């Protein structure tokens, strides 16, 4: 006869497997880590320094952003997790390392409603209202505070 402890351990193990499967199938929350990416920031900053326009696709390619992304969003700090989720359609996403200070904002690349990459942005700031696509123009706006980089919006 199997001991009570062995049966309980088996039941707990099964419950953990079902819970993990539920999360993997979209039944739970998703966690996205916001990372530092100096290559991406430098690619954007080069537009300001050189004054030569590029596209978001060019900048993303320079920084090796893969994953077939279709939209890029920019959010200024301070911001709320719920604001990000509501704006980009990623309900129940937990944003690890969401900045409150020490950064100008976050840059988020999406494929559908899946986050491909989330990056902390430091100076100079991006100026983007809505979302950008690969063919959105990236231009220098030296009159902005500390210089700014304008990104052409393709939608809200």
C-alpha positions in Angstrom: 0.0 0.0 0.0 1.3 3.4 -1.0 2.0 5.9 1.8 -0.1 9.0 2.3 3.0 11.2 1.6 3.8 9.4 -1.7 0.2 9.8 -3.0 0.2 13.5 -1.9 3.5 14.2 -3.6 2.2 12.6 -6.8 -1.0 14.8 -6.7 1.1 17.9 -6.1 3.4 17.0 -9.0 0.4 16.5 -11.3 -1.1 19.9 -10.2 2.2 21.7 -10.9 2.3 20.1 -14.4 -1.2 21.2 -15.1 -0.5 24.7 -13.9 2.6 25.0 -16.0 0.7 23.7 -19.1 -2.0 26.3 -18.5 0.5 29.1 -18.5 2.2 27.7 -21.6 -1.1 27.5 -23.4 -1.9 31.2 -22.6 -4.0 30.5 -19.6 -1.8 32.5 -17.2 0.5 35.4 -17.1 3.6 36.1 -19.3 6.7 37.7 -17.9 8.8 40.0 -20.1 12.2 41.2 -19.0 13.1 44.8 -20.1 16.8 44.7 -20.9 19.7 47.1 -21.7 20.6 47.1 -25.4 23.5 49.6 -26.0 23.7 48.5 -29.7 20.0 49.5 -30.3 20.4 52.8 -28.5 23.6 53.6 -30.5 21.8 52.8 -33.7 19.1 55.3 -32.9 21.6 57.9 -31.5 23.6 57.7 -34.8 20.7 59.3 -36.6 20.9 62.3 -34.3 24.7 62.5 -34.5 24.9 62.1 -38.3 21.7 63.8 -39.2 21.0 61.0 -41.8 17.5 59.6 -41.8 17.0 55.8 -41.5 14.1 53.5 -41.1 13.1 51.6 -37.9 13.8 48.5 -39.9 17.4 49.6 -40.6 17.9 50.5 -36.9 16.4 47.1 -35.8 18.6 45.2 -38.3 21.7 47.0 -37.0 20.8 45.8 -33.4 19.9 42.3 -34.6 16.3 42.5 -33.6 14.8 39.4 -35.1 11.6 37.5 -34.4 9.6 38.9 -37.3 8.4 42.0 -35.4 5.7 44.1 -37.0 5.3 47.0 -34.6 7.5 49.1 -32.3 6.1 51.2 -29.4 7.8 53.7 -27.2 6.7 54.6 -23.7 8.1 57.5 -21.6 8.9 57.0 -17.9 7.2 57.0 -15.5 4.5 54.6 -16.7 2.3 51.9 -15.3 2.4 48.2 -16.2 -1.4 48.4 -16.8 -0.9 51.3 -19.2 1.6 49.4 -21.3 -0.6 46.2 -21.4 -3.7 48.2 -22.3 -1.9 50.1 -25.1 -0.3 47.2 -26.8 -2.8 44.4 -26.1 -0.7 42.2 -23.8 -3.1 41.7 -20.9 -1.7 39.8 -17.9 1.9 40.5 -18.9 4.3 41.2 -16.0 7.1 43.6 -17.0 10.3 42.8 -15.1 12.6 45.8 -14.6 10.0 48.3 -15.6 11.8 51.6 -14.9 10.6 54.4 -12.7 13.7 56.5 -12.9 17.1 56.2 -14.6 15.7 55.8 -18.1 13.8 58.0 -20.5 11.5 55.2 -21.6 11.1 51.7 -23.0 11.1 50.5 -26.6 9.0 47.4 -27.3 9.1 45.4 -30.5 6.0 43.2 -31.1 5.0 40.4 -33.4 1.2 40.3 -33.1 0.7 40.4 -29.4 4.0 38.7 -28.6 6.9 40.8 -27.3 10.0 40.2 -29.3 12.2 42.5 -27.4 11.7 45.2 -24.7 14.6 47.6 -24.1 15.4 50.4 -21.7 15.9 53.7 -23.5 18.3 56.4 -22.2 19.0 59.8 -23.7 18.4 60.9 -26.3 14.6 60.2 -26.2 12.5 58.9 -29.0 9.5 60.9 -30.1 6.9 58.5 -31.2 3.1 58.7 -30.6 1.5 55.4 -31.5 3.4 52.7 -33.1 6.1 52.4 -35.8 6.7 49.8 -38.5 9.8 48.7 -40.3 9.4 51.4 -42.9 8.8 54.2 -40.4 11.2 57.1 -40.9 13.7 57.8 -38.1 15.0 61.4 -38.2 17.0 63.8 -36.0 15.2 66.5 -34.1 18.1 68.5 -32.6 15.7 71.2 -31.3 14.2 68.8 -28.8 15.3 68.7 -25.2 18.9 67.2 -25.2 18.2 66.4 -28.8 15.5 63.9 -29.8 14.9 61.3 -32.4 11.6 61.5 -34.2 10.0 58.2 -35.3 7.2 58.3 -37.8 4.0 56.7 -36.4 2.0 54.4 -38.6 -1.0 53.9 -36.3 -2.2 54.1 -32.7 
